[in-house]
């Protein structure tokens, strides 16, 4: 069935014009500028911009410094809610390697709003002492996984995600947004390594790092031990694992392209 057209050759209804724009995003990683979209759809630039703003607000698209791309709603409906399936598949051998090399608990997680959702958990003798579960979640601001990913979002996005009030889960929990930003700066200064001791769960420490793609973090990996265990030995292994995972998922992406970008509020990276 062919859509009706106005004399200008453009579909008359807003739904059809929104569809015309969404049809330009043929791949999950497609990034287009306003000018590219206006040219491809033959919509006036002002009209295209107005519709794009609405699509971003409703999370059908997302907008960053690299242009427009598919948003959370589009990815969920398309069966590609983030890279969860691919991420888990690619990460699996590296998670098992970390387990064998450290003997500690290994997590794979993604951001879902202000929380970290655990996609995978590999055990060891210490597993029963770590109160996490696959499919469960924890606040991003006080977990190594969460801070490893928050560190690569811009400050405004972090503020929008975590809000003004950071609940104290333990006496060690960061309770102020300013302190959180300071800690995220430390994560970046360490090349993406996030360290956390007893802030989310008492008696537990972890080293974590994010798996970074062209639009920012798509997930993170952590190694969890008892609070008194030195993390210096496991930290390089975690960083190496996420770099290998990212290289497998994005083989054509250079290190310079994994820079800090504005990713909005990721819900299931």
WOLIN-V732039 format. One line per field, one symbol per residue. phi: phi as a letter, one per 20 degrees, with the letter a starting at -180 (. if undefined). psi: psi as a letter, one per 30 degrees, with the letter a starting at -180 (. if undefined). A space follows every 10 residues. Layout:
BEGIN
phi = ???
psi = ???
END
This chain:
BEGIN
phi = .effcfffne ffeffffffg ffffeecgeg ccegffffff emeggfffff ffgffffemf ccccfeoebf egfffffemc gmdgffffff fgffffffgf edmdfddcbc ecmecedeeb bdeqfegfed fcbfnebbff fddfgfffeg fddffffgff femeddfeeb geffdcffff ffffffgffe moeddbcmee cfmccbdcbe eddfdofdrb ccddcfgeef effegfffff fffffffffc feeegfeeff cedmdfcmg
psi = kkklklffgk kfleeeeeee eeffiflegk kkleeeeeee fgkkeeeeee eeeeeeegge llkafgaklk aeeeeefggh jaheeeeeee feeeeeeeee ffglkkkkll kjbglkkjfl kkbaffeffj hllkflllke fgleeeeeef fglleeeeee efafjjkjel ffkkfkeeee eeeeeeeefg ggkkkkjgee kkgkllkllk jkafgakfal klkkalffkk feefeeeeee eeeeeeeeei fgkleffglk ljgbikji.
END
